[in-house]
Amino acid sequence: MTSHDELTKLYDELESLRAIGKEDEARELLISNLAKLPEGLRGRIMLQMFTADTHPVIAVDTEATADGGVLYIQLSWGAGHGWVIDAHDLASDPWLVDELCNRRTLIFHNASYDLQQLWKLGMYPARFHDTMIMAWMLQDHALGLKDLARQL
């Protein structure tokens, strides 16, 4: 566990790098220090540092156990920017839930499945889009995510 002073110093370093446009260096610094951060703080810092107002849209995918329990939530906000979090860790962090459900637009592929998984955790996104529905409306090709990605 890292002390409060160490966390403050790390946060200040990250903010300094971001302020001068060195996003890649800030990301590397954060990644190299992730293990030192308390579990609940890891995701909060990553999401806050790399989404901010410049990334209001986040792609979301959920993974479930064989019996239908929510296992992980995967988030991505651009090439090379992503995070996998234990679903219950995410759901127990009110800041993250608010950030995802009220302050971001979420992108799903087959939202009918992923939304059900989020609802099990008490998460109700206000703004979202579904690439599967978009694909269905725009074309007559296969609707699977792999097929759609190949077409890009």
MDAnalysis code that builds the backbone (N, CA, C; Angstrom):
import MDAnalysis as mda
import numpy as np

u = mda.Universe.empty(456, n_residues=152, atom_resindex=np.repeat(np.arange(152), 3), trajectory=True)
u.add_TopologyAttr("name", ["N", "CA", "C"] * 152)
u.add_TopologyAttr("resid", np.arange(1, 153))
u.add_TopologyAttr("resname", ["MET", "THR", "SER", "HIS", "ASP", "GLU", "LEU", "THR", "LYS", "LEU", "TYR", "ASP", "GLU", "LEU", "GLU", "SER", "LEU", "ARG", "ALA", "ILE", "GLY", "LYS", "GLU", "ASP", "GLU", "ALA", "ARG", "GLU", "LEU", "LEU", "ILE", "SER", "ASN", "LEU", "ALA", "LYS", "LEU", "PRO", "GLU", "GLY", "LEU", "ARG", "GLY", "ARG", "ILE", "MET", "LEU", "GLN", "MET", "PHE", "THR", "ALA", "ASP", "THR", "HIS", "PRO", "VAL", "ILE", "ALA", "VAL", "ASP", "THR", "GLU", "ALA", "THR", "ALA", "ASP", "GLY", "GLY", "VAL", "LEU", "TYR", "ILE", "GLN", "LEU", "SER", "TRP", "GLY", "ALA", "GLY", "HIS", "GLY", "TRP", "VAL", "ILE", "ASP", "ALA", "HIS", "ASP", "LEU", "ALA", "SER", "ASP", "PRO", "TRP", "LEU", "VAL", "ASP", "GLU", "LEU", "CYS", "ASN", "ARG", "ARG", "THR", "LEU", "ILE", "PHE", "HIS", "ASN", "ALA", "SER", "TYR", "ASP", "LEU", "GLN", "GLN", "LEU", "TRP", "LYS", "LEU", "GLY", "MET", "TYR", "PRO", "ALA", "ARG", "PHE", "HIS", "ASP", "THR", "MET", "ILE", "MET", "ALA", "TRP", "MET", "LEU", "GLN", "ASP", "HIS", "ALA", "LEU", "GLY", "LEU", "LYS", "ASP", "LEU", "ALA", "ARG", "GLN", "LEU"])
u.atoms.positions = np.array([
    [0.847, -1.185, 0.000],
    [0.000, 0.000, 0.000],
    [0.887, 1.241, 0.000],
    [0.488, 2.200, -0.716],
    [1.226, 3.440, -0.854],
    [0.652, 4.476, 0.105],
    [1.532, 5.310, 0.643],
    [1.080, 6.340, 1.571],
    [0.362, 7.463, 0.826],
    [-0.367, 8.250, 1.582],
    [-1.092, 9.386, 1.016],
    [-0.122, 10.343, 0.325],
    [1.028, 10.603, 0.939],
    [2.014, 11.518, 0.350],
    [2.534, 10.998, -0.985],
    [2.762, 9.679, -1.058],
    [3.243, 9.090, -2.317],
    [2.186, 9.186, -3.408],
    [0.920, 8.968, -3.034],
    [-0.157, 9.082, -4.011],
    [-0.301, 10.521, -4.500],
    [-0.186, 11.456, -3.592],
    [-0.275, 12.870, -3.960],
    [0.857, 13.240, -4.915],
    [2.056, 12.767, -4.624],
    [3.202, 13.046, -5.492],
    [2.980, 12.444, -6.876],
    [2.503, 11.209, -6.944],
    [2.242, 10.558, -8.214],
    [1.189, 11.331, -9.000],
    [0.119, 11.700, -8.342],
    [-0.946, 12.446, -9.013],
    [-0.414, 13.775, -9.553],
    [0.393, 14.474, -8.771],
    [0.976, 15.747, -9.219],
    [1.871, 15.543, -10.438],
    [2.673, 14.482, -10.432],
    [3.532, 14.182, -11.584],
    [2.699, 13.906, -12.829],
    [1.639, 13.124, -12.663],
    [0.765, 12.811, -13.789],
    [0.113, 14.074, -14.347],
    [-0.391, 14.913, -13.472],
    [-1.022, 16.153, -13.905],
    [-0.031, 17.066, -14.610],
    [1.193, 17.124, -14.122],
    [2.226, 17.954, -14.757],
    [2.516, 17.474, -16.173],
    [2.644, 16.163, -16.338],
    [2.905, 15.611, -17.666],
    [1.733, 15.883, -18.611],
    [0.530, 15.707, -18.115],
    [-0.649, 15.955, -18.955],
    [-0.762, 17.427, -19.327],
    [-0.405, 18.314, -18.395],
    [-0.520, 19.750, -18.643],
    [0.381, 20.217, -19.784],
    [1.484, 19.529, -19.994],
    [2.397, 19.913, -21.076],
    [2.251, 18.997, -22.294],
    [1.148, 18.248, -22.327],
    [0.838, 17.443, -23.499],
    [1.588, 16.132, -23.622],
    [2.151, 15.650, -22.539],
    [2.903, 14.389, -22.585],
    [2.040, 13.242, -22.080],
    [0.940, 12.989, -22.816],
    [-0.005, 11.944, -22.429],
    [0.641, 10.564, -22.383],
    [1.489, 10.256, -23.370],
    [2.121, 8.937, -23.408],
    [3.020, 8.715, -22.200],
    [3.788, 9.735, -21.822],
    [4.648, 9.611, -20.640],
    [3.819, 9.485, -19.367],
    [2.712, 10.213, -19.305],
    [1.830, 10.118, -18.134],
    [1.253, 8.708, -18.034],
    [0.846, 8.154, -19.183],
    [0.294, 6.803, -19.185],
    [1.334, 5.792, -18.723],
    [2.565, 5.922, -19.209],
    [3.630, 5.001, -18.804],
    [3.920, 5.112, -17.307],
    [3.944, 6.330, -16.795],
    [4.179, 6.538, -15.362],
    [3.065, 5.886, -14.546],
    [1.840, 6.081, -14.978],
    [0.713, 5.493, -14.266],
    [0.771, 3.974, -14.303],
    [1.012, 3.415, -15.475],
    [1.067, 1.962, -15.609],
    [2.175, 1.377, -14.745],
    [3.327, 2.045, -14.706],
    [4.444, 1.530, -13.914],
    [4.180, 1.610, -12.412],
    [3.197, 2.394, -12.007],
    [2.885, 2.549, -10.582],
    [1.555, 1.931, -10.173],
    [0.873, 1.266, -11.098],
    [-0.453, 0.722, -10.784],
    [-0.447, -0.228, -9.589],
    [0.549, -1.065, -9.500],
    [0.576, -2.055, -8.417],
    [0.652, -1.397, -7.047],
    [1.126, -0.190, -6.978],
    [1.252, 0.523, -5.700],
    [-0.066, 1.137, -5.240],
    [-1.011, 1.253, -6.161],
    [-2.258, 1.933, -5.839],
    [-3.243, 1.003, -5.145],
    [-4.036, 1.528, -4.231],
    [-5.104, 0.718, -3.639],
    [-6.072, 0.284, -4.734],
    [-6.613, -0.914, -4.619],
    [-7.449, -1.511, -5.659],
    [-8.549, -0.578, -6.162],
    [-9.320, -0.009, -5.266],
    [-10.425, 0.840, -5.688],
    [-9.980, 2.116, -6.376],
    [-8.766, 2.548, -6.095],
    [-8.254, 3.781, -6.668],
    [-7.675, 3.579, -8.058],
    [-7.243, 2.372, -8.366],
    [-6.610, 2.115, -9.670],
    [-7.506, 2.515, -10.825],
    [-8.684, 1.971, -10.820],
    [-9.597, 2.253, -11.920],
    [-10.035, 3.696, -11.957],
    [-10.277, 4.259, -10.805],
    [-10.725, 5.645, -10.742],
    [-9.677, 6.564, -11.357],
    [-8.427, 6.357, -10.996],
    [-7.366, 7.208, -11.529],
    [-7.212, 6.991, -13.028],
    [-7.211, 5.738, -13.469],
    [-7.049, 5.485, -14.903],
    [-8.175, 6.125, -15.703],
    [-9.385, 5.932, -15.257],
    [-10.516, 6.481, -15.987],
    [-10.474, 8.004, -15.978],
    [-10.155, 8.583, -14.850],
    [-10.119, 10.029, -14.741],
    [-8.984, 10.627, -15.567],
    [-7.823, 9.985, -15.528],
    [-6.663, 10.537, -16.221],
    [-6.795, 10.472, -17.733],
    [-7.385, 9.422, -18.245],
    [-7.345, 9.223, -19.678],
    [-8.674, 9.387, -20.384],
    [-9.700, 9.771, -19.690],
    [-10.934, 10.049, -20.398],
    [-11.226, 11.535, -20.322],
    [-11.303, 12.057, -19.112],
    [-11.596, 13.484, -18.908],
    [-12.629, 13.962, -19.929],
    [-12.545, 15.197, -20.320],
    [-13.515, 15.725, -21.273],
    [-13.141, 15.408, -22.710],
    [-11.911, 14.939, -22.921],
    [-11.472, 14.655, -24.278],
    [-11.969, 13.304, -24.782],
    [-12.459, 12.450, -23.912],
    [-12.963, 11.132, -24.302],
    [-14.322, 10.877, -23.653],
    [-15.354, 11.543, -24.156],
    [-16.671, 11.372, -23.528],
    [-17.356, 10.054, -23.888],
    [-16.775, 9.295, -24.844],
    [-17.376, 8.041, -25.288],
    [-16.476, 6.884, -24.868],
    [-17.075, 5.858, -24.267],
    [-16.313, 4.702, -23.793],
    [-16.989, 3.431, -24.297],
    [-16.194, 2.561, -24.906],
    [-16.708, 1.260, -25.332],
    [-16.731, 0.329, -24.128],
    [-17.800, -0.449, -24.010],
    [-17.989, -1.320, -22.852],
    [-18.351, -2.726, -23.309],
    [-17.780, -3.704, -22.651],
    [-18.142, -5.103, -22.876],
    [-18.158, -5.778, -21.514],
    [-19.105, -6.668, -21.302],
    [-19.176, -7.390, -20.032],
    [-18.890, -8.859, -20.275],
    [-18.365, -9.507, -19.262],
    [-18.113, -10.951, -19.287],
    [-18.821, -11.556, -18.085],
    [-19.438, -12.703, -18.311],
    [-20.210, -13.346, -17.245],
    [-19.688, -14.752, -16.966],
    [-20.032, -15.257, -15.806],
    [-19.699, -16.631, -15.438],
    [-20.679, -17.573, -16.126],
    [-20.413, -18.861, -16.057],
    [-21.279, -19.858, -16.694],
    [-22.717, -19.789, -16.164],
    [-22.871, -19.403, -14.900],
    [-24.217, -19.337, -14.331],
    [-24.865, -17.956, -14.499],
    [-24.223, -17.066, -15.275],
    [-24.833, -15.778, -15.579],
    [-24.433, -14.636, -14.667],
    [-23.567, -14.882, -13.681],
    [-23.109, -13.805, -12.818],
    [-22.125, -12.900, -13.562],
    [-22.148, -11.622, -13.269],
    [-21.259, -10.671, -13.933],
    [-19.854, -10.836, -13.364],
    [-18.883, -10.998, -14.243],
    [-17.512, -11.245, -13.817],
    [-16.637, -10.014, -14.001],
    [-16.488, -9.565, -15.238],
    [-15.631, -8.418, -15.547],
    [-16.357, -7.429, -16.429],
    [-15.889, -6.188, -16.365],
    [-16.332, -5.159, -17.290],
    [-15.078, -4.616, -17.952],
    [-15.110, -4.578, -19.282],
    [-13.977, -4.064, -20.049],
    [-14.350, -2.691, -20.583],
    [-13.445, -1.749, -20.417],
    [-13.669, -0.389, -20.877],
    [-12.546, -0.001, -21.823],
    [-12.868, 0.731, -22.862],
    [-11.845, 1.239, -23.778],
    [-12.249, 2.631, -24.223],
    [-11.285, 3.531, -24.253],
    [-11.572, 4.897, -24.684],
    [-10.587, 5.344, -25.752],
    [-10.134, 4.394, -26.559],
    [-9.254, 4.711, -27.676],
    [-8.189, 3.659, -27.825],
    [-7.520, 3.694, -28.953],
    [-6.463, 2.717, -29.225],
    [-5.412, 2.762, -28.116],
    [-5.170, 1.619, -27.516],
    [-4.166, 1.536, -26.457],
    [-4.630, 1.994, -25.088],
    [-5.879, 2.416, -24.981],
    [-6.410, 2.885, -23.698],
    [-7.567, 1.990, -23.295],
    [-7.328, 1.141, -22.342],
    [-8.384, 0.255, -21.906],
    [-8.135, -0.242, -20.497],
    [-9.144, -0.899, -19.972],
    [-9.059, -1.341, -18.590],
    [-10.081, -2.442, -18.378],
    [-9.682, -3.485, -17.682],
    [-10.587, -4.563, -17.291],
    [-10.704, -4.510, -15.775],
    [-11.921, -4.492, -15.278],
    [-12.133, -4.385, -13.832],
    [-13.120, -5.454, -13.382],
    [-12.890, -5.949, -12.188],
    [-13.850, -6.858, -11.575],
    [-15.170, -6.111, -11.445],
    [-16.233, -6.724, -11.916],
    [-17.528, -6.058, -11.967],
    [-17.985, -5.552, -10.601],
    [-17.737, -6.318, -9.561],
    [-18.215, -5.915, -8.231],
    [-17.369, -4.782, -7.649],
    [-16.092, -4.718, -8.030],
    [-15.269, -3.572, -7.616],
    [-15.810, -2.299, -8.242],
    [-16.156, -2.382, -9.516],
    [-16.705, -1.215, -10.206],
    [-18.031, -0.799, -9.584],
    [-18.913, -1.757, -9.395],
    [-20.251, -1.453, -8.888],
    [-20.225, -0.890, -7.464],
    [-19.173, -1.192, -6.714],
    [-19.102, -0.708, -5.327],
    [-18.420, 0.654, -5.225],
    [-18.032, 1.250, -6.356],
    [-17.385, 2.563, -6.342],
    [-18.364, 3.599, -6.899],
    [-19.031, 4.369, -6.036],
    [-20.063, 5.310, -6.502],
    [-19.543, 6.326, -7.522],
    [-18.289, 6.746, -7.377],
    [-17.738, 7.717, -8.330],
    [-17.681, 7.113, -9.728],
    [-17.166, 5.898, -9.841],
    [-17.064, 5.250, -11.143],
    [-18.435, 4.969, -11.748],
    [-19.359, 4.521, -10.927],
    [-20.712, 4.252, -11.423],
    [-21.310, 5.541, -11.979],
    [-21.190, 6.634, -11.248],
    [-21.713, 7.916, -11.711],
    [-21.014, 8.354, -12.995],
    [-19.700, 8.195, -13.030],
    [-18.922, 8.594, -14.206],
    [-19.392, 7.837, -15.449],
    [-19.581, 6.537, -15.329],
    [-19.991, 5.724, -16.471],
    [-21.472, 5.873, -16.811],
    [-22.300, 5.927, -15.801],
    [-23.742, 5.923, -16.050],
    [-24.325, 7.302, -16.361],
    [-23.675, 8.357, -15.909],
    [-24.259, 9.687, -16.061],
    [-23.411, 10.685, -16.838],
    [-22.119, 10.448, -16.948],
    [-21.250, 11.458, -17.547],
    [-20.617, 11.032, -18.866],
    [-20.803, 9.808, -19.268],
    [-20.202, 9.301, -20.502],
    [-21.286, 8.716, -21.398],
    [-20.977, 8.645, -22.681],
    [-21.798, 7.896, -23.613],
    [-21.105, 6.556, -23.798],
    [-21.835, 5.485, -23.586],
    [-21.261, 4.151, -23.673],
    [-21.609, 3.512, -25.014],
    [-20.655, 2.770, -25.559],
    [-20.847, 2.057, -26.817],
    [-20.796, 0.557, -26.512],
    [-21.833, -0.147, -26.929],
    [-21.902, -1.596, -26.744],
    [-22.019, -2.265, -28.106],
    [-21.702, -3.525, -28.167],
    [-22.067, -4.361, -29.305],
    [-22.951, -5.450, -28.714],
    [-24.228, -5.374, -29.019],
    [-25.268, -6.209, -28.415],
    [-25.590, -5.689, -27.010],
    [-26.035, -4.459, -26.978],
    [-26.355, -3.796, -25.709],
    [-27.401, -4.539, -24.902],
    [-28.295, -5.275, -25.568],
    [-29.343, -5.977, -24.816],
    [-28.726, -6.962, -23.815],
    [-27.587, -7.537, -24.152],
    [-26.906, -8.446, -23.220],
    [-26.137, -7.654, -22.160],
    [-25.301, -6.723, -22.601],
    [-24.439, -6.004, -21.655],
    [-25.240, -5.156, -20.668],
    [-26.304, -4.540, -21.128],
    [-27.122, -3.745, -20.213],
    [-27.746, -4.612, -19.122],
    [-28.193, -5.813, -19.493],
    [-28.738, -6.714, -18.474],
    [-27.687, -7.037, -17.410],
    [-26.440, -7.209, -17.855],
    [-25.367, -7.502, -16.905],
    [-25.134, -6.302, -15.972],
    [-25.124, -5.106, -16.537],
    [-24.932, -3.907, -15.716],
    [-26.106, -3.704, -14.760],
    [-27.316, -3.970, -15.219],
    [-28.485, -3.822, -14.355],
    [-28.390, -4.735, -13.143],
    [-27.822, -5.922, -13.311],
    [-27.636, -6.836, -12.173],
    [-26.779, -6.199, -11.086],
    [-25.917, -5.270, -11.493],
    [-25.020, -4.587, -10.550],
    [-25.603, -3.265, -10.059],
    [-26.820, -2.946, -10.499],
    [-27.440, -1.682, -10.102],
    [-26.929, -0.498, -10.897],
    [-26.398, -0.751, -12.082],
    [-25.870, 0.309, -12.940],
    [-26.829, 0.516, -14.113],
    [-27.259, 1.780, -14.311],
    [-28.238, 2.088, -15.343],
    [-27.729, 3.243, -16.208],
    [-26.966, 2.936, -17.257],
    [-26.413, 3.994, -18.112],
    [-27.502, 4.864, -18.743],
    [-27.276, 6.166, -18.721],
    [-28.241, 7.110, -19.272],
    [-28.083, 7.271, -20.782],
    [-26.847, 7.204, -21.281],
    [-26.598, 7.417, -22.713],
    [-25.772, 6.257, -23.263],
    [-26.295, 5.619, -24.300],
    [-25.530, 4.524, -24.908],
    [-25.955, 4.323, -26.348],
    [-25.091, 3.654, -27.093],
    [-25.361, 3.263, -28.480],
    [-24.994, 1.792, -28.617],
    [-25.583, 1.152, -29.622],
    [-25.332, -0.270, -29.868],
    [-24.864, -0.439, -31.308],
    [-23.613, -0.871, -31.485],
    [-23.069, -1.055, -32.834],
    [-23.778, -2.169, -33.586],
    [-24.339, -3.138, -32.886],
    [-25.057, -4.214, -33.563],
    [-26.335, -3.669, -34.217],
    [-27.050, -2.841, -33.497],
    [-28.256, -2.236, -34.061],
    [-27.888, -1.294, -35.208],
    [-26.812, -0.522, -35.025],
    [-26.365, 0.366, -36.104],
    [-26.049, -0.435, -37.359],
    [-25.337, -1.541, -37.185],
    [-24.967, -2.376, -38.328],
    [-26.217, -2.952, -38.989],
    [-27.151, -3.388, -38.211],
    [-28.393, -3.956, -38.735],
    [-29.150, -2.920, -39.566],
    [-29.135, -1.676, -39.097],
    [-29.858, -0.620, -39.801],
    [-29.147, -0.177, -41.085],
    [-27.839, -0.309, -41.121],
    [-27.068, 0.238, -42.234],
    [-26.693, -0.753, -43.325],
    [-26.800, -2.029, -43.074],
    [-26.300, -2.990, -44.052],
    [-26.966, -4.337, -43.898],
    [-26.626, -5.256, -44.809],
    [-27.202, -6.591, -44.727],
    [-26.144, -7.670, -44.547],
    [-24.978, -7.291, -44.078],
    [-23.899, -8.248, -43.826],
    [-24.039, -8.841, -42.424],
    [-23.119, -9.746, -42.101],
    [-23.113, -10.357, -40.762],
    [-22.995, -9.265, -39.700],
    [-23.616, -9.492, -38.555],
    [-23.665, -8.480, -37.503],
    [-22.675, -8.725, -36.373],
    [-21.935, -9.821, -36.422],
    [-20.969, -10.106, -35.364],
    [-19.866, -9.050, -35.319],
    [-19.340, -8.808, -34.158],
    [-18.321, -7.779, -33.986],
    [-17.072, -8.062, -34.828],
    [-16.646, -9.329, -34.884],
    [-15.466, -9.667, -35.696],
    [-15.720, -9.384, -37.175],
    [-16.891, -9.749, -37.649],
    [-17.217, -9.502, -39.054],
    [-17.239, -8.010, -39.351],
    [-17.829, -7.241, -38.456],
    [-17.895, -5.792, -38.658],
    [-16.508, -5.170, -38.619],
    [-15.668, -5.621, -37.697],
    [-14.308, -5.080, -37.584],
    [-13.504, -5.367, -38.859],
    [-13.693, -6.540, -39.444],
    [-12.979, -6.893, -40.688],
    [-13.380, -5.942, -41.820],
    [-14.606, -5.472, -41.807],
    [-15.078, -4.594, -42.875],
    [-14.484, -3.193, -42.757],
    [-14.024, -2.834, -41.602],
    [-13.472, -1.479, -41.424],
    [-12.164, -1.350, -42.073],
])
